[in-house]
Each structure stands twice: as structure tokens, then as C-alpha cells.
Amino acid sequence: MAIAPSASNSDGLLDLVVVPKITLAKLVWLFIRMLSGGHHVLSKDYHHYQAESIKVTIEVPVEGQRDGETLGKKAYQISIKSEKRQMWL
């Protein structure tokens, strides 16, 4: 079972899957399609993006949390960057 079957842990890219707000019935349908061979990727509600960095901006104040600490209700901007590194075993 792979949410993003085309994702690779060695390409140095971040993979982001976005599903818009959908009904519970559609969500269950997507989940069943994911379990039955990865056909969820063909849905118009499934969006897969790849990038070296991702910036998420939340303009409407929401409750936030970082590493278990409550940050309060405010707007947030989050940046994530991928770094390709060698791994020795």
C-alpha cells in the first residue's frame, strides 16, 4: 500500500499528496482503490507534487503545535527543504 507509488527515497525530492475536502464516502472509496492496486492515483481528487522545497502558508488563524508544544491560534508559514545526503551502512 503506497499513498504516492511514484515517490522515491533516493531522488532528493519531497513528495506531497493533496486530497481536497471530500465526503467520507469518497474518502473510503479512495482508500479502497489504494488498497486494491494503487488505482487511487487516477482519481481527480488525488494530486501528487514533487519539489526540492515546499512552503505552506495558512492565512486563517488556527491552533498550532510543534513538537508537542502548543503554539496558539495564529496564521502560520511552514517551509520544508530536502537535502540529498549519503548514507553509510
N, C-alpha and C positions, 0 to 999 in steps of 0.2 A: 504494500500500500504506500503510494507516494503522492503527496499533495502536489508537488512540482516534479513530475517524472523527468523533465529535461534538465533539472538542476545538477550541477557538478560541484564536487568539493575541491576540485583542483584547477578550476578556470580563473580563480581570483575575483569572481563576480558575486554580488549579493543577489539573491532571488527573492522577489516579493510577489505574493499571490494576493489578489484583491477580489473579494466577492461582495457586491453591494448588499444593502439591507434587503433580504428576501424573506418570503414566508417560511415557516417551519417546514411545510410540506416540500417546498423547493429545496431547502437545505438537506432534508432527509434524502430526496431524490438525487442530489449531487453526491452525497456521501455513499449511497448505494452504487452509483455509477463509478465512483472512485474505487470502491472495493471490488467491482466486477470488471477489472481490466483497465482502469485509468481513462474511461470514456468521459469523465467529468471535464477534461480539458477542452472538449468540443462544445461545451455549453457557452451560450452568450453571456452568462453570469460569471464566468471564470476568466480572470485576467492575470497573466503572468508577465512580470517585468524583470529585466536583469540590468544591473548597473554597478559601477565601481563604488558609488556612494549614493545614499538615499537621504533626503531631507523631508521630514514630515512636519507640517505646520497645522496646529489645531488652534483656530482663531476664537472659538466659543469656549469660555471658561468651563473646565471640567476638573473633577477631582483627580489628582495625580499621585503617583507613588514611584519611588526609585529605591531599589534595593531594600524594600520593606519599610522605608520611611515615607510617611505621608507628606506630600508637598503642598497640599491645599488646593483650593479651587482657583484656577487661573488658565490663561492661554499658554500653550507650550510649543516649542520648536525643538525637534529632535533630529540630530544628524548622526548617521552611521556610515563608516567608511571601511571598505575591505582592504586588507593588506595581504598580499601573497607572501608566504614565508615557507622556508624549507623546514621539513620535519625529519628529524633523525630518529630511527628506531633502533 
